Amino acid sequence: MTSIRRSLTLPVLGMGLTCTVSAGSRAAEIQPPAWPDTLLARAGALALLQSLNAELLSHDSATLTLDGWCARRRLAPTGSRVAAERVAGQGKPATPDLRAALQVGAEEPIRYRHVRLRCGDHVLSEADNWYVPSRLTPEMNAVLDTTDTAFGRAVQALHFRRQTISATLLWSPLPDGWDVMPKERKKTVGRKLAIPAAVIEHRAVLRLPDGTPFSQVVETYRGDVLGAPPPGFARR
């Protein structure tokens, strides 16, 4: 299967980030759900990824968007919300380009937070987050420093807006040329679809209502966002 990379990039001056997708041992133990390797299942998986990508792009809070996704895809017991799991010991200092994007000087403190967002046993995403603590309330900083609360939930009262820098589909279930493949290559009955660990990547800046930037995030959405295949896919 050929991997493809499709990007929607919006120019933002001063951006110079690179993202390294990492997964800790606990996340690595949780395998993506088993989807059959059929054209119907591949098309369904692609539709789900595109739907999630569109939802993320149309809302300011990725955390709240994943709350709704978790419920609709029934990834956890009814009433469950997305929970953050902090990953300690992986500091990433703010670069000059990042400071320029957040409009702060060299001496202004910037904090870094790396979390996995989970829905039940499913790791939906990993996020690298750099934020300016002086632009949050003391209560918000205390929550971020002492709990595993997801960033979007902790700062929700700021009524922030999200400026997308880039949205990238890291994997397409339908490979290039799928529609003109010889029939014998399309016969994959009994095989399982190989879903990669990382399927979507978003980069964004969060801004206060007056336009002041206070956070920059790199979010890597994992194969577990697909959940279980819809009923009937395994029989087609």
N, C-alpha and C positions, 0 to 999 in steps of 0.2 A: 504494500500500500504506500502510495506516495504522500508524504506530508506536505502541506502547503501552508503558507503564511499570508494572511490577508490583513491589511492595516487600514485604519482610518486615522489620519494624523492631522491634528490642528496645530499650526505654528504658535509657539509661545517663546518669546525672547528670553534668553538666559538659561534655557533648559539644557542640561548635559548629563542626564542620569543614565546609568546602566543598571539592569536588573538581573540578579542571579537567582534562579529558581532553586530553592532548597527545601528539603523535607526532612523532618526529624524522624527518629526511629518509630515513634508512636504513629505518626501519619503514614509512614511507609507500611506499617502492619495492616492498615485498612485498605483492602483492595477495592477498585471500582466495581460496580455491579456488573453481572454477567449479561451482556447483550448478544444476541445471535448475529453472526456475520452474514446478514442478508441485505439485499438492496432496500427492502422496506424498512428494516431496522436502521440502516445507515441514514436513510432519508429522514426518519423520525428523529434520530439523534441530532442531525444537523438542524432540523427545525427547532428543537428544544434549545440548542446552543444559540441560535440566532434570536430566539424569543428572549432568552435570558440577557443576551447582549443588549437588545433593544430596551429592555426594562431598566437595566443598569444605566444606560445612557440617558434615559428620560427621567431619572430620579436623582435627587441630591445625596441621599444616604444609601450607600451600598448595604449597610447592615439591615436597614428596614426593608429594602428590596429583597434581601435574602430571607428575611422572616417570612414574607409572603410566598416566596419560591419554595421554602422548606415545607410550608403548610400545604400548598397545592400539589407538590410532588410526593407528599406523605412520606417524607424522609425520616420523621421522628413521630412519637406519639402526639396526638391532638393537643394543642395548646403549647407545644414546645416553641421556644424562641432560639434564635441563633446565639450561641455563647462564644466568647473569646477565650482563647488559651494562649497566654503569653509565652513567648520563647525567650528565655534569658540567655545572657552571655554572647549575644550576637550584635554588638554595637556597630553602627555604620555612621562615621562622622559626616557632618554636613559639608558638602563641597562648596566652593565659591559660587558655582552656578546655581546651586540650590538656595544659597543665601540670597542671591540676586533675585531669584524667583519669588522668595518669601519677603523680599524687601526689608532685609535686616542687615546690620553691619557685622563686622568680623567678631565683635565682642558680645553680641546678643546671644543668650543661651538658646539652643535648639535641642529639644529632646527627641530621642528615637525610640520607637516601639515596634516590635515585631510580634504579630499575633497570627494564630490560626483561627478561623471562624468555623465553628462546628454546628451541625444540626444533628442531634443525637450522636450516632457513631460515625457520621459522615463529615469529613473535612471538606468544606465547600471552597475555601480560599485561604491563601496566605497573604498577609499585607505587611509591607514595609511603610512605616509612617514617621515622617519628621514633622514636628510641630513646634510653634512658638508659645511657650507657657505663659508669657506675659500678656498674651492676647486671649487667654482663657480666664475663667473665674477661679479663685482659690479652691472652691469646692470641686470644680471639674478637674483641676490638677491633682487634688487629693485622690479622687476616684481613679484617675489614670495611673497614679503612682502606687496605689495600694491594692487595687483590685484587678480582676481580669475583664472588667466591663469593656465591651466593644467601643471603639473610639466614637463612631457615629452616634451611638446611644448616649455616651457620656457628654457629648457636646451638642446634643439635639436642641437644647434651649437657645443656642446661638442663632438659630434659624439661618444656618449657613447655606450657601449655594455652591455647587460643584462645577468646576471648569475642566472639562475633559481635554487632556493633552493628546492622548492616543488610545485607541481601542483596537486590539489585535486578536484575530481568530488564529490561535496557534495550531489548530488541527481541524481538518475537515473530514468528517466521516466518509464523504463521497470523494474518491480520488479523482484527479484530472483524467478525463477521458472515459469516465465510468459509463457514459451513455453509448459509447461506440465499442465497448469491450466485446470480444468474441463471446458467444454464449457459454462456451465451456469454462471461461474464466469467471463467469458470474455465478457458477454453481458452487456455493459454499455451505451447503446443508451440513449441520452438525458442528461447524466451527464457531468459535466465540470471537466477537469483535474485540480487537486490541485497543483499549481506550488509554491514551497516555495520561500521565499524572497531571500535566498542565494543558488546559484547553483554551483559555482566554486570558489576555493580559490587558489591564487598564492602568493608565497613568493619569493622575488628576491633581489639581490644586483646589483646596477648599477655601472659600472666601466668606468673610463677614458680610452682612447686608450692605455695608458701605463700600464693599469691594476690596477691603484689606485682606491679603492672604494670610492664613495662619497655619496651614498644614499642606503637606505634599505627600501623596500616597502612590505606591506601586502595588497593585493587587493582582495576584495570580490565581485564577479560578481553576479548580481541579476537576478531574473526571467524575468525581462523586456528585457533582451538581446534576448529572443526568438521572440519578436515582435508578430504580428498577425499570426495565423496558415495559412499555404499555402492554396490556393483555393482548394476546394474539400474535405478537411479533415473532415469537419463537416457532409458530406453526406455519409461517409463510416462507 
